[in-house]
Amino acid sequence: MTEFQLLKNMQPAPDAVREAIKEKPGFGVHFTDHLSHIRYTREQGWHAHTVKPYGPIVLDPAASVFHYAQEIFEGLKAYRHADGSVWTFRPQLNAARLNRSAERLALPQLTEADFLGSLSTLVSADAAWVAAPQHDLDEVSLYLRPFMIASEKFLGVRSSHEADYYVIASPAGPYFAGGVKPVSIWLSRDLKRASAGGTGFAKCGGNYAASLAAGDEATANGCQQVLFTDAAEGRYVEELGGMNLMLVTSDDKLLTPELGDSILDGVTRRSVLELAPQLGLSVEERKIELAEWCERHAAGEIVEAFACGTAAVITPIGKLVADDFTIDHGEEPGEKTMALRKTLLDIQYGRTEDTNGWLYRLA
Ligand SMILES: *Cc1c(COP(=O)(O)O)cnc(C)c1O
């Protein structure tokens, strides 16, 4: 790995300000004192590895990212354990996914060593920003957001010859402030997120841009999230705008849509599937028809539903609301949903032995 040069922020947030932010972090609104940056050009490859003061990025108005949306990102968290050490969860999977996204969006590949170095150098510099959980259910963390943008000054339509990779970090509190509560999700019928041959499997800003209008539709219908179906027929359930979908059956099966080029390969999804057998659940990854969810819920066979992703971990789904029907899973989170949630969080926060070797020490 190339060493990252540390240019220290000479005006970091005062201790009192930082501690106040850690007390009430919200999500994605406050940022630490530093960021990681690596520059790419065709001639030099990745170079100028630095961790430097957090601040605005200066780009030419003709930079390709502004015009053709050549941008990808990642999302993971740093967790403080009881002994003070700071860890992240399966970052090698994020490094590999960043490269799959980069390939699809015609951006350059980044080595796993550079990816891991960009996280550990930043988190070491900003370690004071990683809050210590005060009790077992205290889901405080430092959210890490790596992203890569095409930065060549050129309006011609082709892949950029220049790119910049950054990591920014933001203190995060529990997603569910007053305890875990099931959310309502809106079934998007007309607006689609991703289609065969498209970019659905890549973690790119463009997919999010394409999902936001459906998100507004969800809000207008009293829902917090959107469920997308396949673009061709609207027959199969796929995923939410930023989380994967799972269903639990009365005979202890965990069902989830199989991966394809319109579904994102979530690290949380994979981890939940790998942990499920320990909790007596057998896993089925396959196409799931919307009609199957409706009918088997009515028959008492599909008993729990949840969404999963790094930011909110595991979110119970209370209702699926469509223009012409509602599936109601009730006001209380499902038992298997909560057991999976606890199992995963206990590993991430170091409260149970990491028998799978999923944790990676950052500081
Ligand atoms: C990031 C993301 C997820 C969740 O992935 P994790 O690796 O579990 O955080 C799911 N769906 C979409 C569309 C995403 O962008």
The ligand as an ORCA input file, in Angstrom:
! r2SCAN-3c Opt
* xyz 0 1
  C     -25.953      0.284     -0.375
  C     -27.200     -0.332     -0.856
  C     -27.789     -1.442     -0.236
  C     -27.260     -2.040      1.059
  O     -25.950     -2.502      0.954
  P     -25.069     -2.701      2.265
  O     -23.752     -3.127      1.738
  O     -25.741     -3.744      3.058
  O     -25.039     -1.397      2.968
  C     -28.922     -2.002     -0.810
  N     -29.464     -1.492     -1.938
  C     -28.938     -0.417     -2.549
  C     -29.584      0.090     -3.786
  C     -27.794      0.197     -2.052
  O     -27.284      1.269     -2.663
*
